[in-house]
Amino acid sequence: MGLDMYLNAKRFISGYDKETKELKVSGLKGVASPKEGAFNEMGRVNQIIVNGIYWRKANAIHKWFVDNVQEGKDDCEPYPVDRNDLEKLKELCKKIMADKEKASEILPVHEGFFFGGYEYDDWYFDGIRQTIYEIELLLETFGDSWDFYYQSSW
């Protein structure tokens, strides 16, 4: 048990061809082809969800999402996250790495049931470093046609 955190990238895939005004079918049984709107065992593929970032007990990062994305609600539901929000979080993390003494002011730890430690230690700063690296990679990898969602589980 504990705080698990996910930032997923999601993309809607239309099976509709605008030129022919028909549904696209690949003919590849059991293979999901996003480009062709293929059928698989479950039906037509209409979205892709990729686990973009996974954190474990990075409670300060979780608190930031609750305060800045979830309007203060900590309910383990998925919430849309804007690219600008991710940039803001990344910049806050960079400020912390530039001056670790200000960590408690910039991204304070957040207490909760099985939310991990409350110290500004190696675990905390590893989560900050991971967040910088993974947000940069995420934004570089997924273009504007992707949406992002944050969800926690505890």
Secondary structure as UniProt FT lines:
FT   STRAND          4..12
FT   STRAND          16..17
FT   TURN            18..21
FT   STRAND          22..23
FT   TURN            29..30
FT   TURN            34..37
FT   STRAND          39..40
FT   TURN            41..42
FT   STRAND          43..44
FT   STRAND          47..56
FT   HELIX           59..68
FT   TURN            71..72
FT   STRAND          79..81
FT   HELIX           83..98
FT   HELIX           100..102
FT   HELIX           103..106
FT   TURN            113..114
FT   HELIX           122..141
FT   TURN            144..145
FT   STRAND          147..153
//
